[in-house]
Amino acid sequence: MAGRALLFAIDIGNTSIAAGVYDGDTLVATMRIATDQENLPDEYGMLLLSLLQSRAIDPRAITAVALSSTVPTLVPTFVEVARIYFHVDALVVGTGVRTGVRVRVDNPREVGADRILHAVAALAKYPPPIIVVDIGTALVFDIVSREGDYLGGAIAPGIGIASQALFARAAMLRRVSIERPDHVIGRNTVHAMQSGIFYGYVEMVQGMVRRFKAEIGEDATVIATGGYASVLASEVDSFDAVEEQLNLEGLRRVWEANR
Protein backbone atom coordinates (compact mmCIF):
# COMPACT_ATOMS: atom_id res chain seq x y z
CA MET A 1 0.00 0.00 0.00
CA ALA A 2 2.88 2.34 -0.61
CA GLY A 3 1.92 5.73 -1.97
CA ARG A 4 -1.40 6.02 -0.15
CA ALA A 5 -2.06 8.29 2.84
CA LEU A 6 -3.16 6.08 5.71
CA LEU A 7 -4.46 6.68 9.23
CA PHE A 8 -3.13 4.50 12.04
CA ALA A 9 -5.79 4.31 14.81
CA ILE A 10 -4.52 2.93 18.13
CA ASP A 11 -6.80 2.17 21.09
CA ILE A 12 -4.82 1.36 24.26
CA GLY A 13 -6.76 -0.77 26.72
CA ASN A 14 -5.84 -2.18 30.10
CA THR A 15 -5.29 -5.70 28.77
CA SER A 16 -4.64 -5.27 25.07
CA ILE A 17 -3.98 -2.63 22.43
CA ALA A 18 -6.17 -2.68 19.34
CA ALA A 19 -4.89 -0.93 16.24
CA GLY A 20 -6.24 -0.45 12.75
CA VAL A 21 -5.15 1.12 9.51
CA TYR A 22 -7.68 3.18 7.56
CA ASP A 23 -7.51 4.03 3.89
CA GLY A 24 -10.12 6.77 3.80
CA ASP A 25 -13.13 5.33 5.61
CA THR A 26 -12.14 1.71 4.92
CA LEU A 27 -10.47 -0.37 7.61
CA VAL A 28 -7.80 -2.27 5.69
CA ALA A 29 -5.91 -3.98 8.51
CA THR A 30 -6.28 -4.70 12.23
CA MET A 31 -3.90 -5.96 14.87
CA ARG A 32 -3.94 -6.59 18.61
CA ILE A 33 -1.04 -6.77 21.06
CA ALA A 34 -0.76 -7.17 24.82
CA THR A 35 -0.60 -4.02 26.94
CA ASP A 36 2.68 -3.76 28.81
CA GLN A 37 3.35 -0.53 30.69
CA GLU A 38 7.04 -1.44 30.97
CA ASN A 39 7.62 -1.41 27.22
CA LEU A 40 9.70 1.46 25.88
CA PRO A 41 8.78 3.50 22.77
CA ASP A 42 11.36 1.64 20.69
CA GLU A 43 9.91 -1.71 21.72
CA TYR A 44 6.40 -0.71 20.72
CA GLY A 45 7.68 1.04 17.62
CA MET A 46 9.54 -1.97 16.28
CA LEU A 47 6.60 -4.25 17.09
CA LEU A 48 4.15 -2.02 15.20
CA LEU A 49 6.48 -1.72 12.22
CA SER A 50 6.75 -5.50 12.07
CA LEU A 51 2.98 -5.95 12.27
CA LEU A 52 2.37 -3.41 9.53
CA GLN A 53 4.88 -5.07 7.24
CA SER A 54 3.33 -8.49 7.94
CA ARG A 55 0.08 -7.07 6.56
CA ALA A 56 1.77 -5.68 3.44
CA ILE A 57 1.43 -2.08 4.61
CA ASP A 58 4.34 0.26 4.01
CA PRO A 59 4.91 2.18 7.28
CA ARG A 60 5.95 5.19 5.19
CA ALA A 61 2.34 5.43 3.99
CA ILE A 62 1.13 6.23 7.52
CA THR A 63 0.49 9.98 7.49
CA ALA A 64 -1.60 10.31 10.65
CA VAL A 65 -1.92 8.60 14.04
CA ALA A 66 -4.94 8.85 16.35
CA LEU A 67 -4.71 7.59 19.93
CA SER A 68 -7.08 6.79 22.75
CA SER A 69 -6.02 5.23 26.03
CA THR A 70 -7.38 3.95 29.33
CA VAL A 71 -3.76 3.65 30.51
CA PRO A 72 -2.51 7.24 31.02
CA THR A 73 1.15 6.24 31.45
CA LEU A 74 1.26 4.83 27.92
CA VAL A 75 0.04 7.99 26.19
CA PRO A 76 3.46 9.70 26.09
CA THR A 77 5.01 6.40 25.00
CA PHE A 78 2.79 6.17 21.94
CA VAL A 79 3.05 9.89 21.19
CA GLU A 80 6.80 9.30 20.94
CA VAL A 81 6.25 6.20 18.79
CA ALA A 82 4.17 8.31 16.38
CA ARG A 83 6.83 11.02 16.25
CA ILE A 84 9.87 8.77 15.85
CA TYR A 85 8.52 5.96 13.69
CA PHE A 86 5.80 7.68 11.64
CA HIS A 87 7.04 11.30 11.77
CA VAL A 88 3.66 12.72 12.80
CA ASP A 89 2.12 14.38 15.83
CA ALA A 90 -0.49 12.00 17.17
CA LEU A 91 -4.04 13.18 17.87
CA VAL A 92 -4.81 12.07 21.44
CA VAL A 93 -8.51 11.89 22.24
CA GLY A 94 -9.16 13.86 25.41
CA THR A 95 -10.13 17.26 26.75
CA GLY A 96 -10.19 19.88 24.01
CA VAL A 97 -10.63 17.42 21.15
CA ARG A 98 -13.81 17.81 19.11
CA THR A 99 -16.00 14.70 19.20
CA GLY A 100 -19.42 16.06 18.25
CA VAL A 101 -20.99 14.41 21.31
CA ARG A 102 -22.31 16.37 24.29
CA VAL A 103 -21.25 14.75 27.57
CA ARG A 104 -23.99 15.07 30.21
CA VAL A 105 -22.30 13.68 33.32
CA ASP A 106 -21.28 15.22 36.65
CA ASN A 107 -17.60 15.52 35.70
CA PRO A 108 -16.89 15.08 31.98
CA ARG A 109 -13.12 14.88 32.66
CA GLU A 110 -13.66 11.56 34.44
CA VAL A 111 -15.13 9.87 31.37
CA GLY A 112 -12.65 7.62 29.58
CA ALA A 113 -11.90 8.38 25.94
CA ASP A 114 -13.00 4.87 24.97
CA ARG A 115 -16.50 5.54 26.27
CA ILE A 116 -16.88 8.69 24.21
CA LEU A 117 -15.59 6.83 21.15
CA HIS A 118 -18.33 4.26 21.68
CA ALA A 119 -20.90 7.03 21.43
CA VAL A 120 -19.28 8.68 18.40
CA ALA A 121 -19.10 5.48 16.38
CA ALA A 122 -22.50 4.19 17.43
CA LEU A 123 -24.28 7.45 16.60
CA ALA A 124 -22.75 7.45 13.13
CA LYS A 125 -24.40 4.14 12.30
CA TYR A 126 -27.43 3.58 14.56
CA PRO A 127 -30.43 5.64 15.71
CA PRO A 128 -30.48 6.81 19.33
CA PRO A 129 -31.20 6.06 22.09
CA ILE A 130 -28.29 3.63 22.22
CA ILE A 131 -26.87 1.23 24.77
CA VAL A 132 -23.28 0.13 24.10
CA VAL A 133 -22.16 -2.96 26.00
CA ASP A 134 -18.35 -3.24 26.08
CA ILE A 135 -17.46 -6.76 27.20
CA GLY A 136 -13.75 -6.46 27.81
CA THR A 137 -11.40 -6.09 30.78
CA ALA A 138 -14.34 -4.40 32.48
CA LEU A 139 -18.01 -4.81 31.63
CA VAL A 140 -18.99 -1.28 30.63
CA PHE A 141 -22.39 0.05 29.64
CA ASP A 142 -22.51 3.40 27.82
CA ILE A 143 -25.78 5.21 27.30
CA VAL A 144 -26.65 7.71 24.57
CA SER A 145 -29.91 9.63 24.86
CA ARG A 146 -32.54 10.10 22.21
CA GLU A 147 -31.02 13.55 21.62
CA GLY A 148 -27.57 12.06 21.00
CA ASP A 149 -26.05 13.05 24.33
CA TYR A 150 -23.70 10.80 26.29
CA LEU A 151 -25.40 10.19 29.66
CA GLY A 152 -23.01 7.87 31.50
CA GLY A 153 -23.71 4.22 32.28
CA ALA A 154 -22.38 1.48 34.52
CA ILE A 155 -19.12 -0.37 35.12
CA ALA A 156 -18.69 -3.88 36.53
CA PRO A 157 -15.77 -6.33 36.73
CA GLY A 158 -15.18 -7.91 33.34
CA ILE A 159 -15.68 -11.58 32.63
CA GLY A 160 -11.91 -12.11 32.45
CA ILE A 161 -11.23 -10.29 35.74
CA ALA A 162 -13.98 -12.18 37.56
CA SER A 163 -12.77 -15.51 36.21
CA GLN A 164 -9.17 -14.80 37.19
CA ALA A 165 -10.28 -13.89 40.71
CA LEU A 166 -12.20 -17.15 40.98
CA PHE A 167 -9.25 -19.23 39.80
CA ALA A 168 -6.81 -17.40 42.07
CA ARG A 169 -8.86 -17.39 45.28
CA ALA A 170 -10.43 -20.87 45.18
CA ALA A 171 -7.72 -23.50 45.63
CA MET A 172 -9.86 -26.39 44.42
CA LEU A 173 -10.92 -24.68 41.19
CA ARG A 174 -8.62 -24.84 38.20
CA ARG A 175 -8.54 -22.52 35.21
CA VAL A 176 -11.17 -23.20 32.51
CA SER A 177 -11.87 -21.69 29.12
CA ILE A 178 -14.68 -19.17 28.93
CA GLU A 179 -17.21 -20.70 26.58
CA ARG A 180 -20.86 -21.69 26.36
CA PRO A 181 -21.46 -25.05 28.07
CA ASP A 182 -24.05 -27.48 26.68
CA HIS A 183 -26.18 -27.32 29.84
CA VAL A 184 -26.79 -24.82 32.61
CA ILE A 185 -26.52 -27.61 35.19
CA GLY A 186 -22.85 -28.50 35.30
CA ARG A 187 -22.27 -32.16 36.15
CA ASN A 188 -18.58 -31.69 36.82
CA THR A 189 -16.46 -28.86 38.19
CA VAL A 190 -15.28 -27.59 34.80
CA HIS A 191 -18.80 -27.41 33.36
CA ALA A 192 -20.16 -25.91 36.57
CA MET A 193 -17.58 -23.09 36.40
CA GLN A 194 -18.22 -22.51 32.71
CA SER A 195 -21.95 -22.34 33.38
CA GLY A 196 -21.58 -19.89 36.24
CA ILE A 197 -19.20 -17.63 34.33
CA PHE A 198 -20.91 -17.74 30.93
CA TYR A 199 -24.59 -17.69 31.92
CA GLY A 200 -23.93 -15.44 34.89
CA TYR A 201 -22.61 -12.73 32.59
CA VAL A 202 -25.34 -13.35 30.02
CA GLU A 203 -27.95 -12.68 32.68
CA MET A 204 -26.06 -9.65 34.03
CA VAL A 205 -25.94 -8.11 30.56
CA GLN A 206 -29.59 -8.83 29.81
CA GLY A 207 -30.74 -7.60 33.21
CA MET A 208 -28.79 -4.35 32.95
CA VAL A 209 -30.01 -3.74 29.41
CA ARG A 210 -33.57 -4.23 30.60
CA ARG A 211 -33.06 -1.65 33.35
CA PHE A 212 -31.44 0.87 31.01
CA LYS A 213 -34.30 0.52 28.52
CA ALA A 214 -36.76 1.24 31.31
CA GLU A 215 -35.03 4.61 31.77
CA ILE A 216 -34.23 5.71 28.21
CA GLY A 217 -36.78 3.87 26.08
CA GLU A 218 -37.67 0.34 25.06
CA ASP A 219 -36.69 1.13 21.47
CA ALA A 220 -33.03 1.68 22.40
CA THR A 221 -30.49 0.11 20.04
CA VAL A 222 -28.15 -2.29 21.86
CA ILE A 223 -24.64 -2.70 20.47
CA ALA A 224 -22.06 -5.16 21.79
CA THR A 225 -18.33 -4.60 21.49
CA GLY A 226 -15.14 -5.70 23.22
CA GLY A 227 -13.04 -8.84 23.28
CA TYR A 228 -15.71 -11.11 24.73
CA ALA A 229 -18.65 -9.73 22.73
CA SER A 230 -18.63 -12.57 20.22
CA VAL A 231 -18.46 -15.12 23.06
CA LEU A 232 -21.72 -13.95 24.62
CA ALA A 233 -23.50 -12.79 21.46
CA SER A 234 -25.02 -16.19 20.65
CA GLU A 235 -26.90 -16.22 23.95
CA VAL A 236 -27.74 -12.56 24.63
CA ASP A 237 -30.95 -11.95 22.72
CA SER A 238 -31.01 -8.21 23.50
CA PHE A 239 -28.08 -7.37 21.19
CA ASP A 240 -29.10 -5.66 17.96
CA ALA A 241 -25.55 -5.67 16.58
CA VAL A 242 -22.01 -6.73 17.39
CA GLU A 243 -19.35 -4.16 16.41
CA GLU A 244 -15.93 -5.50 17.34
CA GLN A 245 -14.06 -2.45 15.97
CA LEU A 246 -16.29 0.24 17.46
CA ASN A 247 -13.47 2.15 19.14
CA LEU A 248 -11.30 2.18 16.03
CA GLU A 249 -14.19 3.57 14.01
CA GLY A 250 -14.76 6.18 16.69
CA LEU A 251 -11.09 7.15 16.51
CA ARG A 252 -11.30 7.56 12.74
CA ARG A 253 -14.34 9.80 13.01
CA VAL A 254 -12.83 11.96 15.75
CA TRP A 255 -9.65 12.33 13.71
CA GLU A 256 -11.73 13.41 10.72
CA ALA A 257 -13.52 15.99 12.88
CA ASN A 258 -10.22 17.48 14.06
CA ARG A 259 -8.30 17.65 10.78
VENMOZI-V200424 format. One record per backbone hydrogen bond with DSSP energy under -0.5 kcal/mol. CO is the residue of the C=O (numbers start at 0). NH is the residue of the N-H. E is the energy in kcal/mol with one decimal. If there is no record, write none. Layout:
co	nh	e
CO	NH	E
CO	NH	E
//
This chain:
co	nh	e
0	3	-1.4
3	5	-0.7
5	62	-2.5
5	63	-1.2
6	8	-0.7
6	21	-2.9
7	65	-2.1
8	19	-2.6
9	11	-0.6
9	67	-1.9
10	12	-0.7
10	17	-2.3
11	69	-2.4
14	34	-2.2
15	12	-1.8
15	17	-0.5
16	32	-2.1
17	10	-3.5
18	30	-2.3
19	8	-3.1
19	21	-0.5
20	27	-2.7
20	28	-1.0
21	6	-2.3
21	23	-0.7
22	25	-1.5
24	26	-0.5
25	22	-2.7
25	27	-0.8
28	20	-2.4
30	18	-2.7
32	16	-3.4
35	38	-1.5
39	43	-2.2
40	44	-3.0
41	45	-2.5
42	46	-1.8
43	47	-2.6
44	48	-2.4
45	49	-2.2
46	50	-2.2
47	51	-2.6
48	52	-2.3
49	53	-2.0
50	54	-0.8
51	54	-1.0
51	56	-2.3
52	55	-1.6
55	57	-0.5
56	58	-0.6
57	60	-2.6
58	61	-1.5
60	5	-2.6
60	62	-0.6
63	7	-2.8
64	90	-2.7
65	9	-2.8
66	92	-2.9
67	11	-3.2
69	71	-0.5
70	73	-1.9
71	74	-1.3
71	75	-0.6
73	77	-2.2
74	78	-2.3
75	79	-1.9
76	80	-1.8
77	81	-2.5
78	82	-1.8
79	83	-3.0
80	84	-2.7
80	85	-0.7
81	85	-1.1
81	87	-1.7
87	89	-0.7
89	91	-0.6
90	66	-3.6
90	92	-0.6
93	96	-2.0
101	103	-0.7
101	149	-3.1
102	104	-0.8
106	109	-2.2
107	110	-1.2
111	114	-0.8
111	115	-1.3
112	116	-2.3
113	117	-1.7
114	118	-1.5
115	119	-2.5
116	120	-2.6
117	121	-2.5
118	122	-2.6
119	123	-1.2
120	124	-0.6
121	124	-1.2
121	125	-2.8
128	220	-2.6
129	143	-2.7
130	132	-0.5
130	222	-2.8
131	133	-0.7
131	141	-2.6
132	134	-0.8
132	224	-2.7
133	135	-1.1
133	139	-2.4
134	227	-2.9
135	159	-0.6
136	157	-1.2
136	160	-0.5
137	135	-2.1
137	139	-0.8
138	155	-2.4
139	133	-3.3
139	141	-0.5
140	153	-1.7
141	131	-2.9
142	150	-2.9
142	151	-0.7
143	128	-0.6
143	129	-2.1
144	147	-1.8
148	144	-2.9
148	150	-0.6
149	103	-3.2
151	142	-2.7
153	140	-3.0
155	138	-2.8
157	161	-2.8
158	162	-1.8
159	163	-2.5
160	164	-2.3
161	165	-1.9
162	166	-2.5
163	167	-2.5
164	168	-2.3
165	169	-1.5
168	170	-0.7
169	172	-1.7
171	173	-0.6
176	178	-1.0
178	180	-0.5
183	185	-0.9
187	191	-2.5
188	192	-2.4
189	193	-2.4
190	194	-2.4
191	195	-2.3
192	196	-2.7
193	197	-2.7
194	198	-1.8
194	199	-0.7
195	199	-0.9
196	200	-1.8
197	201	-2.0
198	202	-2.4
199	203	-1.8
200	204	-2.7
201	205	-2.6
202	206	-2.5
203	207	-2.5
204	208	-2.6
205	209	-2.1
206	210	-1.8
207	211	-2.6
208	212	-2.7
209	213	-1.5
210	214	-0.8
211	214	-1.1
211	215	-2.5
212	216	-2.3
216	219	-1.5
220	130	-3.3
220	222	-0.6
221	239	-2.9
221	240	-1.3
222	132	-3.3
223	242	-3.0
224	134	-3.1
225	228	-1.5
227	231	-1.6
228	232	-1.8
229	233	-0.5
231	234	-1.9
231	235	-1.8
234	236	-0.9
235	238	-1.0
240	223	-2.7
241	243	-0.5
242	245	-1.2
244	248	-2.2
245	249	-2.2
246	250	-2.5
247	251	-2.3
248	252	-2.1
249	253	-2.3
250	254	-2.5
251	255	-2.3
252	256	-1.9
253	257	-1.0
254	257	-0.7
255	258	-1.0
//
